[in-house]
Structure formats: C-alpha cells, structure tokens
Amino acid sequence: MATPTDETKANDSVQALIQLLRSRSSEEIRQRMYDNPPGSPWWSACKTELDVRNSEKTATALVDTSRVLDKMKSSTEHMDLLSEKLLQAASDMAEVLKEVKESGRRMEIATYVIVGVTILQLFYIAYRFSAKH
C-alpha cells in the first residue's frame, strides 16, 4: 500500500513533468504518453497536459461558437425585418395594381362613351348638313 509521502512525491513528480511538457507539441506529448505504461508519472503528466490543452481548445471553440451564434441571431432578426418590409411592399404593389386595373376599366368605359358621343355628333352634323342641302 502506498504511503502519503509516496503519493505526495508522485504528485510533485507529475506536476514537475507537466511543467516540462508545457513547451512541447501535442504530438510529442502523445508519443511520450504511448511510450510509457498507464499510471506511470510520465503517462499521468502527459494525460493531464493533453486534457488541459483539449479543455482550452474546447473553451475557445465554445466562445467562438457563441459569437457566431450571436451574429447568426442578429442576421436572422435582420432578415426577418427585411422579409416583413418586402412583404409589405409586395402587398402595397398588389393594391396599387388592383387600383390601376380598376382605373383601366373606368378609362375603357369612358373611351367607349367618348367614341359613342363623337359618332352621335358626326351623325348630328351629317343630319344638319343634309337637312340644309
């Protein structure tokens, strides 16, 4: 059974190895971890350092993801606002086109009335002219 002093020495050894590994690449640390048996001070130090680095990368990724999600939320809200404006503009244009169509019908009727009155006036003039001669 291990004594408390042996565990303290092992922890101090692991902490010293972790400090040594701080300046090493992840690939080198991984290789050293695989070269040593599980539970050894080197294996524990390598595992701890890799876990710390992975945690830091995860934290950075979460912060970046949060920022991107905030930007996406802002963009989505902006797109919603633009969509509402576009829908309102399309509705306004449909209303204007409906009114133009109704005005076109009224102009068509007015044109028929003008043509009819003009033809009546021509017949009246022809009648008056033929009545004198």
Backbone as JSON Lines, residues from 0, in Angstrom:
{"i":0,"aa":"M","n":[0.85,-1.17,0.0],"ca":[0.0,0.0,0.0],"c":[0.89,1.23,0.0]}
{"i":1,"aa":"A","n":[0.49,2.26,-0.76],"ca":[1.31,3.47,-0.87],"c":[1.09,4.35,0.35]}
{"i":2,"aa":"T","n":[2.16,4.95,0.78],"ca":[2.08,5.85,1.93],"c":[1.79,7.26,1.44]}
{"i":3,"aa":"P","n":[1.32,8.15,2.34],"ca":[1.03,9.52,1.92],"c":[2.27,10.22,1.36]}
{"i":4,"aa":"T","n":[3.44,9.93,1.85],"ca":[4.64,10.59,1.32],"c":[4.94,10.12,-0.09]}
{"i":5,"aa":"D","n":[4.67,8.83,-0.38],"ca":[4.88,8.32,-1.74],"c":[3.92,9.0,-2.71]}
{"i":6,"aa":"E","n":[2.66,9.17,-2.31],"ca":[1.66,9.85,-3.16],"c":[2.04,11.31,-3.38]}
{"i":7,"aa":"T","n":[2.56,11.98,-2.34],"ca":[2.97,13.37,-2.47],"c":[4.14,13.48,-3.44]}
{"i":8,"aa":"K","n":[5.1,12.55,-3.33],"ca":[6.25,12.56,-4.24],"c":[5.78,12.33,-5.68]}
{"i":9,"aa":"A","n":[4.86,11.4,-5.84],"ca":[4.34,11.1,-7.18],"c":[3.63,12.33,-7.74]}
{"i":10,"aa":"N","n":[2.82,13.01,-6.92],"ca":[2.12,14.22,-7.38],"c":[3.11,15.31,-7.72]}
{"i":11,"aa":"D","n":[4.14,15.5,-6.89],"ca":[5.16,16.51,-7.18],"c":[5.89,16.17,-8.47]}
{"i":12,"aa":"S","n":[6.17,14.89,-8.65],"ca":[6.83,14.44,-9.86],"c":[5.96,14.71,-11.09]}
{"i":13,"aa":"V","n":[4.69,14.4,-10.98],"ca":[3.76,14.64,-12.09],"c":[3.66,16.14,-12.39]}
{"i":14,"aa":"Q","n":[3.57,16.96,-11.35],"ca":[3.48,18.42,-11.55],"c":[4.74,18.95,-12.24]}
{"i":15,"aa":"A","n":[5.92,18.45,-11.83],"ca":[7.17,18.87,-12.46],"c":[7.19,18.44,-13.93]}
{"i":16,"aa":"L","n":[6.74,17.25,-14.21],"ca":[6.7,16.77,-15.6],"c":[5.71,17.59,-16.43]}
{"i":17,"aa":"I","n":[4.6,17.97,-15.83],"ca":[3.61,18.8,-16.54],"c":[4.25,20.13,-16.93]}
{"i":18,"aa":"Q","n":[4.98,20.73,-16.02],"ca":[5.66,21.99,-16.33],"c":[6.65,21.79,-17.47]}
{"i":19,"aa":"L","n":[7.34,20.67,-17.49],"ca":[8.28,20.36,-18.55],"c":[7.56,20.19,-19.9]}
{"i":20,"aa":"L","n":[6.38,19.61,-19.86],"ca":[5.62,19.33,-21.08],"c":[4.94,20.56,-21.67]}
{"i":21,"aa":"R","n":[4.83,21.64,-20.91],"ca":[4.13,22.84,-21.39],"c":[4.69,23.35,-22.7]}
{"i":22,"aa":"S","n":[5.98,23.25,-22.87],"ca":[6.63,23.8,-24.07],"c":[6.7,22.79,-25.22]}
{"i":23,"aa":"R","n":[6.19,21.59,-25.04],"ca":[6.26,20.54,-26.05],"c":[5.01,20.53,-26.92]}
{"i":24,"aa":"S","n":[5.14,19.97,-28.12],"ca":[3.99,19.87,-29.02],"c":[3.07,18.75,-28.56]}
{"i":25,"aa":"S","n":[1.84,18.83,-28.99],"ca":[0.86,17.81,-28.61],"c":[1.26,16.44,-29.15]}
{"i":26,"aa":"E","n":[1.84,16.41,-30.36],"ca":[2.25,15.13,-30.94],"c":[3.35,14.49,-30.1]}
{"i":27,"aa":"E","n":[4.32,15.3,-29.66],"ca":[5.4,14.78,-28.82],"c":[4.85,14.27,-27.49]}
{"i":28,"aa":"I","n":[3.92,15.01,-26.91],"ca":[3.33,14.59,-25.64],"c":[2.57,13.28,-25.82]}
{"i":29,"aa":"R","n":[1.81,13.17,-26.91],"ca":[1.06,11.95,-27.18],"c":[2.01,10.75,-27.33]}
{"i":30,"aa":"Q","n":[3.12,10.97,-28.05],"ca":[4.09,9.91,-28.26],"c":[4.7,9.46,-26.93]}
{"i":31,"aa":"R","n":[5.06,10.42,-26.08],"ca":[5.61,10.07,-24.75],"c":[4.57,9.32,-23.92]}
{"i":32,"aa":"M","n":[3.31,9.71,-24.05],"ca":[2.25,9.04,-23.29],"c":[2.14,7.58,-23.72]}
{"i":33,"aa":"Y","n":[2.19,7.33,-25.03],"ca":[2.08,5.96,-25.53],"c":[3.32,5.14,-25.24]}
{"i":34,"aa":"D","n":[4.47,5.81,-25.07],"ca":[5.72,5.1,-24.78],"c":[5.81,4.65,-23.33]}
{"i":35,"aa":"N","n":[4.96,5.19,-22.45],"ca":[5.02,4.87,-21.03],"c":[3.76,4.1,-20.62]}
{"i":36,"aa":"P","n":[3.9,3.24,-19.62],"ca":[2.74,2.45,-19.2],"c":[1.7,3.31,-18.48]}
{"i":37,"aa":"P","n":[0.43,2.98,-18.63],"ca":[-0.63,3.74,-17.94],"c":[-0.4,3.72,-16.43]}
{"i":38,"aa":"G","n":[-0.59,4.88,-15.82],"ca":[-0.43,5.02,-14.38],"c":[0.96,5.5,-13.97]}
{"i":39,"aa":"S","n":[1.91,5.47,-14.91],"ca":[3.26,5.95,-14.57],"c":[3.23,7.48,-14.49]}
{"i":40,"aa":"P","n":[4.24,8.1,-13.82],"ca":[4.26,9.56,-13.73],"c":[4.29,10.23,-15.1]}
{"i":41,"aa":"W","n":[5.06,9.68,-16.05],"ca":[5.1,10.28,-17.39],"c":[3.71,10.17,-18.06]}
{"i":42,"aa":"W","n":[3.11,9.01,-17.97],"ca":[1.8,8.82,-18.59],"c":[0.78,9.78,-17.97]}
{"i":43,"aa":"S","n":[0.79,9.91,-16.64],"ca":[-0.15,10.8,-15.95],"c":[0.08,12.26,-16.33]}
{"i":44,"aa":"A","n":[1.36,12.65,-16.4],"ca":[1.67,14.04,-16.77],"c":[1.24,14.32,-18.2]}
{"i":45,"aa":"C","n":[1.54,13.4,-19.09],"ca":[1.14,13.59,-20.5],"c":[-0.38,13.66,-20.61]}
{"i":46,"aa":"K","n":[-1.09,12.76,-19.94],"ca":[-2.55,12.75,-19.98],"c":[-3.11,14.05,-19.44]}
{"i":47,"aa":"T","n":[-2.56,14.52,-18.32],"ca":[-3.03,15.77,-17.72],"c":[-2.81,16.95,-18.66]}
{"i":48,"aa":"E","n":[-1.62,17.02,-19.25],"ca":[-1.32,18.14,-20.16],"c":[-2.21,18.1,-21.39]}
{"i":49,"aa":"L","n":[-2.42,16.91,-21.95],"ca":[-3.32,16.8,-23.12],"c":[-4.75,17.17,-22.75]}
{"i":50,"aa":"D","n":[-5.2,16.76,-21.57],"ca":[-6.54,17.12,-21.11],"c":[-6.68,18.63,-20.94]}
{"i":51,"aa":"V","n":[-5.63,19.27,-20.39],"ca":[-5.66,20.74,-20.21],"c":[-5.74,21.43,-21.57]}
{"i":52,"aa":"R","n":[-4.9,20.97,-22.5],"ca":[-4.91,21.59,-23.84],"c":[-6.25,21.37,-24.54]}
{"i":53,"aa":"N","n":[-6.79,20.17,-24.43],"ca":[-8.1,19.91,-25.05],"c":[-9.18,20.78,-24.41]}
{"i":54,"aa":"S","n":[-9.11,20.95,-23.11],"ca":[-10.1,21.8,-22.42],"c":[-9.98,23.25,-22.88]}
{"i":55,"aa":"E","n":[-8.74,23.73,-23.04],"ca":[-8.54,25.1,-23.52],"c":[-9.09,25.26,-24.94]}
{"i":56,"aa":"K","n":[-8.82,24.26,-25.79],"ca":[-9.35,24.33,-27.17],"c":[-10.87,24.29,-27.17]}
{"i":57,"aa":"T","n":[-11.43,23.46,-26.3],"ca":[-12.89,23.37,-26.21],"c":[-13.48,24.69,-25.74]}
{"i":58,"aa":"A","n":[-12.84,25.31,-24.75],"ca":[-13.34,26.6,-24.25],"c":[-13.27,27.67,-25.34]}
{"i":59,"aa":"T","n":[-12.17,27.69,-26.08],"ca":[-12.03,28.65,-27.18],"c":[-13.08,28.41,-28.24]}
{"i":60,"aa":"A","n":[-13.3,27.15,-28.56],"ca":[-14.31,26.81,-29.57],"c":[-15.7,27.2,-29.11]}
{"i":61,"aa":"L","n":[-15.99,27.02,-27.83],"ca":[-17.31,27.41,-27.3],"c":[-17.51,28.92,-27.37]}
{"i":62,"aa":"V","n":[-16.46,29.67,-27.04],"ca":[-16.56,31.13,-27.12],"c":[-16.78,31.56,-28.57]}
{"i":63,"aa":"D","n":[-16.0,30.97,-29.49],"ca":[-16.17,31.3,-30.91],"c":[-17.56,30.92,-31.41]}
{"i":64,"aa":"T","n":[-18.04,29.76,-30.99],"ca":[-19.37,29.32,-31.38],"c":[-20.43,30.28,-30.85]}
{"i":65,"aa":"S","n":[-20.26,30.72,-29.63],"ca":[-21.21,31.66,-29.04],"c":[-21.24,32.96,-29.83]}
{"i":66,"aa":"R","n":[-20.07,33.44,-30.22],"ca":[-20.01,34.68,-31.02],"c":[-20.69,34.49,-32.37]}
{"i":67,"aa":"V","n":[-20.43,33.36,-33.01],"ca":[-21.05,33.09,-34.31],"c":[-22.57,32.98,-34.15]}
{"i":68,"aa":"L","n":[-23.02,32.33,-33.1],"ca":[-24.46,32.21,-32.87],"c":[-25.1,33.57,-32.63]}
{"i":69,"aa":"D","n":[-24.4,34.46,-31.91],"ca":[-24.92,35.82,-31.72],"c":[-25.03,36.54,-33.05]}
{"i":70,"aa":"K","n":[-24.02,36.39,-33.89],"ca":[-24.06,37.03,-35.21],"c":[-25.18,36.44,-36.06]}
{"i":71,"aa":"M","n":[-25.35,35.12,-35.98],"ca":[-26.42,34.47,-36.75],"c":[-27.78,34.93,-36.26]}
{"i":72,"aa":"K","n":[-27.93,35.08,-34.95],"ca":[-29.2,35.55,-34.4],"c":[-29.5,36.95,-34.89]}
{"i":73,"aa":"S","n":[-28.47,37.81,-34.86],"ca":[-28.64,39.18,-35.34],"c":[-29.0,39.19,-36.82]}
{"i":74,"aa":"S","n":[-28.31,38.37,-37.6],"ca":[-28.59,38.29,-39.04],"c":[-30.0,37.77,-39.29]}
{"i":75,"aa":"T","n":[-30.42,36.8,-38.52],"ca":[-31.76,36.24,-38.69],"c":[-32.83,37.29,-38.37]}
{"i":76,"aa":"E","n":[-32.61,38.03,-37.29],"ca":[-33.57,39.09,-36.94],"c":[-33.61,40.14,-38.03]}
{"i":77,"aa":"H","n":[-32.44,40.49,-38.59],"ca":[-32.39,41.48,-39.67],"c":[-33.11,40.95,-40.91]}
{"i":78,"aa":"M","n":[-32.9,39.65,-41.22],"ca":[-33.59,39.05,-42.36],"c":[-35.11,39.02,-42.15]}
{"i":79,"aa":"D","n":[-35.53,38.75,-40.92],"ca":[-36.96,38.77,-40.61],"c":[-37.54,40.16,-40.85]}
{"i":80,"aa":"L","n":[-36.82,41.17,-40.4],"ca":[-37.27,42.55,-40.59],"c":[-37.35,42.89,-42.08]}
{"i":81,"aa":"L","n":[-36.31,42.51,-42.82],"ca":[-36.32,42.77,-44.27],"c":[-37.44,42.0,-44.96]}
{"i":82,"aa":"S","n":[-37.7,40.78,-44.52],"ca":[-38.79,39.99,-45.11],"c":[-40.14,40.65,-44.86]}
{"i":83,"aa":"E","n":[-40.32,41.16,-43.65],"ca":[-41.57,41.86,-43.34],"c":[-41.73,43.09,-44.22]}
{"i":84,"aa":"K","n":[-40.64,43.84,-44.41],"ca":[-40.7,45.03,-45.27],"c":[-40.99,44.64,-46.71]}
{"i":85,"aa":"L","n":[-40.37,43.55,-47.17],"ca":[-40.61,43.08,-48.54],"c":[-42.06,42.64,-48.71]}
{"i":86,"aa":"L","n":[-42.59,41.94,-47.73],"ca":[-43.98,41.5,-47.78],"c":[-44.91,42.71,-47.82]}
{"i":87,"aa":"Q","n":[-44.63,43.72,-47.01],"ca":[-45.45,44.93,-47.0],"c":[-45.38,45.64,-48.35]}
{"i":88,"aa":"A","n":[-44.17,45.74,-48.92],"ca":[-44.0,46.38,-50.23],"c":[-44.76,45.6,-51.31]}
{"i":89,"aa":"A","n":[-44.69,44.28,-51.27],"ca":[-45.41,43.46,-52.25],"c":[-46.92,43.64,-52.1]}
{"i":90,"aa":"S","n":[-47.4,43.72,-50.86],"ca":[-48.83,43.94,-50.63],"c":[-49.25,45.32,-51.14]}
{"i":91,"aa":"D","n":[-48.42,46.32,-50.89],"ca":[-48.71,47.66,-51.4],"c":[-48.75,47.68,-52.92]}
{"i":92,"aa":"M","n":[-47.81,46.99,-53.55],"ca":[-47.79,46.96,-55.02],"c":[-49.02,46.23,-55.56]}
{"i":93,"aa":"A","n":[-49.44,45.15,-54.9],"ca":[-50.64,44.43,-55.34],"c":[-51.86,45.33,-55.24]}
{"i":94,"aa":"E","n":[-51.92,46.12,-54.17],"ca":[-53.04,47.06,-54.01],"c":[-53.03,48.12,-55.11]}
{"i":95,"aa":"V","n":[-51.83,48.63,-55.43],"ca":[-51.71,49.64,-56.49],"c":[-52.13,49.03,-57.83]}
{"i":96,"aa":"L","n":[-51.68,47.79,-58.1],"ca":[-52.05,47.14,-59.36],"c":[-53.56,46.92,-59.45]}
{"i":97,"aa":"K","n":[-54.18,46.58,-58.35],"ca":[-55.63,46.4,-58.32],"c":[-56.33,47.72,-58.65]}
{"i":98,"aa":"E","n":[-55.83,48.81,-58.05],"ca":[-56.42,50.12,-58.33],"c":[-56.19,50.54,-59.78]}
{"i":99,"aa":"V","n":[-55.0,50.22,-60.34],"ca":[-54.72,50.54,-61.75],"c":[-55.66,49.76,-62.67]}
{"i":100,"aa":"K","n":[-55.9,48.49,-62.32],"ca":[-56.81,47.67,-63.12],"c":[-58.22,48.27,-63.11]}
{"i":101,"aa":"E","n":[-58.67,48.69,-61.92],"ca":[-60.0,49.32,-61.83],"c":[-60.03,50.63,-62.61]}
{"i":102,"aa":"S","n":[-58.96,51.4,-62.53],"ca":[-58.91,52.66,-63.29],"c":[-58.91,52.38,-64.79]}
{"i":103,"aa":"G","n":[-58.22,51.32,-65.2],"ca":[-58.2,50.95,-66.62],"c":[-59.59,50.61,-67.11]}
{"i":104,"aa":"R","n":[-60.38,49.91,-66.28],"ca":[-61.76,49.59,-66.67],"c":[-62.59,50.87,-66.82]}
{"i":105,"aa":"R","n":[-62.41,51.78,-65.87],"ca":[-63.17,53.04,-65.96],"c":[-62.75,53.83,-67.2]}
{"i":106,"aa":"M","n":[-61.44,53.81,-67.53],"ca":[-60.99,54.54,-68.74],"c":[-61.54,53.88,-70.0]}
{"i":107,"aa":"E","n":[-61.65,52.56,-70.0],"ca":[-62.21,51.85,-71.14],"c":[-63.66,52.27,-71.36]}
{"i":108,"aa":"I","n":[-64.42,52.32,-70.27],"ca":[-65.83,52.74,-70.37],"c":[-65.91,54.19,-70.84]}
{"i":109,"aa":"A","n":[-65.03,55.04,-70.28],"ca":[-65.03,56.45,-70.68],"c":[-64.68,56.58,-72.16]}
{"i":110,"aa":"T","n":[-63.74,55.76,-72.64],"ca":[-63.37,55.81,-74.07],"c":[-64.55,55.4,-74.94]}
{"i":111,"aa":"Y","n":[-65.28,54.35,-74.55],"ca":[-66.46,53.94,-75.31],"c":[-67.5,55.06,-75.34]}
{"i":112,"aa":"V","n":[-67.67,55.73,-74.19],"ca":[-68.64,56.82,-74.13],"c":[-68.2,57.95,-75.06]}
{"i":113,"aa":"I","n":[-66.92,58.3,-75.04],"ca":[-66.41,59.38,-75.9],"c":[-66.59,59.03,-77.37]}
{"i":114,"aa":"V","n":[-66.24,57.77,-77.72],"ca":[-66.4,57.34,-79.11],"c":[-67.88,57.39,-79.51]}
{"i":115,"aa":"G","n":[-68.75,56.93,-78.61],"ca":[-70.18,56.95,-78.9],"c":[-70.69,58.38,-79.09]}
{"i":116,"aa":"V","n":[-70.29,59.28,-78.19],"ca":[-70.73,60.68,-78.3],"c":[-70.18,61.31,-79.59]}
{"i":117,"aa":"T","n":[-68.93,60.99,-79.93],"ca":[-68.33,61.53,-81.16],"c":[-69.1,61.04,-82.38]}
{"i":118,"aa":"I","n":[-69.45,59.77,-82.42],"ca":[-70.21,59.22,-83.54],"c":[-71.58,59.88,-83.62]}
{"i":119,"aa":"L","n":[-72.24,60.07,-82.45],"ca":[-73.54,60.75,-82.44],"c":[-73.4,62.17,-82.97]}
{"i":120,"aa":"Q","n":[-72.34,62.87,-82.57],"ca":[-72.14,64.23,-83.04],"c":[-71.9,64.26,-84.55]}
{"i":121,"aa":"L","n":[-71.14,63.28,-85.06],"ca":[-70.91,63.23,-86.5],"c":[-72.22,62.98,-87.26]}
{"i":122,"aa":"F","n":[-73.06,62.05,-86.71],"ca":[-74.36,61.82,-87.33],"c":[-75.21,63.08,-87.26]}
{"i":123,"aa":"Y","n":[-75.18,63.8,-86.15],"ca":[-75.96,65.03,-86.0],"c":[-75.48,66.08,-87.01]}
{"i":124,"aa":"I","n":[-74.16,66.2,-87.13],"ca":[-73.61,67.18,-88.09],"c":[-74.0,66.77,-89.5]}
{"i":125,"aa":"A","n":[-73.91,65.46,-89.8],"ca":[-74.29,64.99,-91.14],"c":[-75.78,65.24,-91.38]}
{"i":126,"aa":"Y","n":[-76.62,65.01,-90.37],"ca":[-78.04,65.26,-90.49],"c":[-78.31,66.73,-90.74]}
{"i":127,"aa":"R","n":[-77.64,67.61,-89.97],"ca":[-77.86,69.06,-90.11],"c":[-77.38,69.53,-91.47]}
{"i":128,"aa":"F","n":[-76.27,68.98,-91.92],"ca":[-75.71,69.37,-93.21],"c":[-76.61,68.88,-94.34]}
{"i":129,"aa":"S","n":[-77.15,67.66,-94.22],"ca":[-78.01,67.13,-95.28],"c":[-79.39,67.82,-95.23]}
{"i":130,"aa":"A","n":[-79.82,68.29,-94.1],"ca":[-81.1,68.96,-93.98],"c":[-81.06,70.31,-94.68]}
{"i":131,"aa":"K","n":[-79.95,70.98,-94.71],"ca":[-79.83,72.28,-95.36],"c":[-79.7,72.12,-96.86]}
{"i":132,"aa":"H","n":[-79.2,71.05,-97.31],"ca":[-78.98,70.88,-98.75],"c":[-79.96,70.01,-99.35]}
